[in-house]
Amino acid sequence: MAVGIFDSGLGGLTVLDAVSKRLPDQYFVYFGDNAHAPYGVRDADDVFDLTTKAVARMWDAGCDLVILACNTASAAALRRMQESWVPTDKRVLGVFVPLIEALTERSWGDNSPPREVSVKHVALFATPATVASRAFQRELAFRAIGVDVEAQACGGVVDAIEEGDVILAEALVRSHVDALKRKMPNPEAVILGCTHYPIMRSTFQEALGVDVKVYSQANLVADALADYLERHPSMKGKGADNLFLTTGDTRKVSDRATQFLRRRIDFQSV
Ligand code: DGL
């Protein structure tokens, strides 16, 4: 079986890269909905419609398990998909929970009551739709008490990354970090709550200062997926080369992906 990795665009490649290094024999199908990115400025119904259309295409490409490597889709559409849309023989998982488990010092699936954790001041950088959903705060409240979260909606960063405009993306990241620091001058931990942002990780770290711990999802999701596949071996599957699908311009998307991953990636049209 193929495992699907879905994102609105290029950001999920940060997750694809980590999962394919962690699970080199597993066959992956990547789907970037580049024609409709960014999702972060869309409403929840729109994100649901686009995400379900993409995931249905991934079922057709042989996936039984799809990871929404997109916080915006995980925040705005995942619960509704799991409750009313996903067929019983398929699975769709999001990227929030592994991150929150790491932050709250929990192992996989520890559903014990919320408790005090060592970090008290957490900054969240995410898209406007993810921030508006408050999904991060909701998941955190199930697991931890007494954590102060300051969320910064980072308008424009995803568009700049999708367009390959690194100078603009860097300037926007710096201005969003400044805005966050005005609200929370000394965060102890920072969450990059959008899979596009690790592409700008060094700019975030530089603007925040070297002492601030920055959490991003790729390796956490890779560990969680490896664990999941051990427990659900029927979802595993081998393949020669991973398949990359996009709704966007295949040449442009392939060039950007090659630039980000520093190896040749060839996308096909969906
Ligand atoms: N990379 C996605 C996320 O993790 C989506 C960004 C967007 O399309 O706005 O939220």
Residues whose N, C-alpha, C, O or C-beta is under 5 A from the ligand:
A	BS01	DGL	S8 G11 A37 P38 Y39 G40 A69 C70 N71 T72 T127 V158 G193 C194 T195 H196
